């Protein structure tokens, strides 16, 4: 259990350990999704059909006779991504174009939701088994949970998140998936009870995340690893850099967490300038963590 105010700053390297696409992998996935082509002029041969349908619907809503203006923007992102530091940087470079932002968000959301099925956190419900700690051996989630629960008896487990904040600079929901599952496994809680306790965790996503949160199920609007989902709805949870920077609620929560932290632990965080600008509020005090969380610990 953490007795000092602690902030975990979680970057893309953490998700890479779990099998999610990050960095060049995420850029490649988005590039393939947006590589929408019609070699014969009629039949779509490559690219994502769901994204194409959504963009065609948007063109109709815009009162346009065709959607070529949006298709060209798909190709712009496709061709520019290999030369960009990240999808975030590319979207920020086109911050004045809402169409580019929309297409980018659709690509990000589809890439991550599709990749959940091949991640270490996914267990196919048809296999009649549940996620186990052994499935996550060697990942940062296990030592994190060990630190959270060390010396904490079942009747006091509601207090484990009291002094901890998670600032997650990635779009996925791996942490939200793991915490209730781990509590259920370790303490024997019923699933509903474990979820209620996990909701006490303070998790801030400066760039948002896939899965639109709501009052009924704050962790996701679509099951982890689902094959069918409302792509447009789930993409609403994604923010561009400029949107994240100017979101007053998220910014205030993040600033308070950083300033009140007695120790800050960085996990898989690359210190990109865009991310550092969001983290610009200086902490009152910085100390090293008393225990290591493994290779992702800086």
Residue pairs with C-beta under 8 A, 6 or more apart in sequence:
1 147
1 148
1 149
1 150
1 151
1 152
1 159
1 160
2 147
2 148
2 160
2 163
2 164
3 163
4 163
4 262
4 263
4 287
5 163
5 260
5 261
5 262
5 263
6 163
6 164
6 165
6 261
6 262
6 263
6 264
6 265
6 289
7 164
7 165
7 166
7 167
7 257
7 258
7 261
7 263
7 264
7 265
7 283
8 144
8 164
8 165
8 166
8 167
8 264
8 265
8 267
9 167
9 169
9 264
9 265
9 266
9 267
9 269
9 279
10 166
10 167
10 168
10 169
10 170
10 175
10 267
10 268
10 269
11 169
11 170
11 266
11 267
11 268
11 269
11 270
11 275
12 22
12 23
12 26
12 169
12 170
12 268
12 270
13 22
13 267
13 268
13 269
13 270
13 296
14 140
14 170
14 174
14 267
14 268
14 296
15 22
15 170
15 172
15 174
15 268
16 22
16 23
16 25
16 268
17 138
17 139
17 140
17 268
17 296
18 119
18 120
18 121
18 136
18 139
18 141
18 174
19 115
19 118
19 119
19 120
19 121
20 112
20 115
20 116
20 119
20 170
20 172
20 174
21 28
21 29
21 111
21 112
21 115
22 170
23 86
26 86
26 87
26 108
26 111
26 112
27 81
27 82
27 84
27 86
27 87
29 107
29 111
29 114
29 115
30 77
30 81
30 87
30 104
30 107
30 108
30 111
31 77
31 78
31 81
31 82
32 46
32 47
33 47
33 48
33 51
33 107
33 110
33 111
34 47
34 48
34 51
34 74
34 75
34 77
34 78
34 103
34 107
35 46
35 47
35 74
35 75
35 78
36 44
36 46
36 47
36 48
36 51
36 52
36 71
36 74
36 75
37 44
37 45
37 46
37 47
38 44
38 45
39 45
44 52
47 74
48 107
48 110
50 110
50 231
51 74
51 103
51 106
51 107
51 110
51 231
54 106
54 231
54 232
55 67
55 70
55 71
55 74
55 103
55 106
56 67
58 67
58 70
58 102
59 66
59 67
59 69
59 70
69 99
70 99
70 103
73 97
73 99
73 100
73 103
74 103
76 100
77 90
77 100
77 103
77 104
77 107
80 90
81 87
81 90
84 90
84 93
85 272
86 272
87 104
87 107
87 108
88 207
88 240
88 241
88 272
88 274
89 241
89 272
89 274
90 104
91 100
91 101
91 104
91 240
91 241
92 240
92 241
92 242
92 274
94 100
94 101
95 101
95 240
95 241
95 242
101 240
102 235
104 240
105 235
105 236
105 238
105 240
106 231
106 232
106 235
108 171
108 210
108 235
108 238
109 171
109 210
109 231
109 234
109 235
109 237
109 238
110 231
112 171
112 172
112 210
113 210
113 211
113 222
113 226
113 229
113 231
113 234
116 122
116 172
116 224
116 225
116 226
117 124
117 225
117 227
119 174
119 225
120 135
120 136
120 139
121 131
121 135
121 136
121 174
121 177
121 178
121 224
122 224
122 225
123 129
123 130
123 131
123 135
124 225
130 181
131 181
131 185
132 185
133 142
133 182
133 185
136 142
136 178
140 267
140 268
140 293
140 294
140 296
141 174
141 175
141 178
141 182
143 291
143 292
143 293
143 294
144 293
145 178
145 182
145 186
147 291
147 293
148 160
148 161
148 164
149 157
149 160
149 186
152 159
152 160
154 187
154 188
157 183
157 187
157 197
158 197
158 200
161 200
161 201
161 202
164 201
164 202
165 202
165 203
165 204
165 257
165 261
166 175
166 201
166 202
166 203
166 204
167 204
167 206
167 254
167 257
167 258
167 279
168 175
168 203
168 204
168 205
168 206
168 209
169 205
169 206
169 207
169 269
169 275
170 205
170 207
170 209
171 205
171 207
171 208
171 209
171 210
171 238
172 209
172 210
173 209
173 210
173 211
173 219
173 220
173 224
175 201
175 203
176 198
176 203
176 209
176 219
176 220
177 219
177 224
179 198
179 201
180 191
180 194
180 195
180 197
180 198
180 219
181 194
183 189
183 194
183 197
183 198
184 190
184 191
184 194
187 194
189 197
195 219
198 219
199 218
199 219
202 253
202 257
204 250
204 253
204 254
204 257
205 250
206 239
206 244
206 247
206 250
206 254
206 275
206 278
207 238
207 239
207 240
207 241
207 244
208 237
208 238
208 239
208 243
208 244
209 237
209 238
210 234
210 235
210 237
210 238
211 219
211 220
211 221
211 222
211 234
211 237
212 221
212 233
212 234
212 236
212 237
213 219
213 220
213 221
213 237
214 221
221 229
221 230
221 233
221 234
222 229
222 230
222 234
239 247
241 274
241 278
244 250
244 278
245 251
245 277
245 278
251 278
254 278
254 279
254 281
255 281
258 264
258 279
258 281
258 282
258 283
259 281
259 282
259 283
259 284
260 284
261 283
261 284
261 285
262 284
262 285
262 287
263 285
263 286
263 287
263 288
263 289
264 283
264 286
265 289
265 293
265 297
265 298
266 297
266 298
267 293
267 296
267 297
267 298
268 296
269 275
269 298
289 297
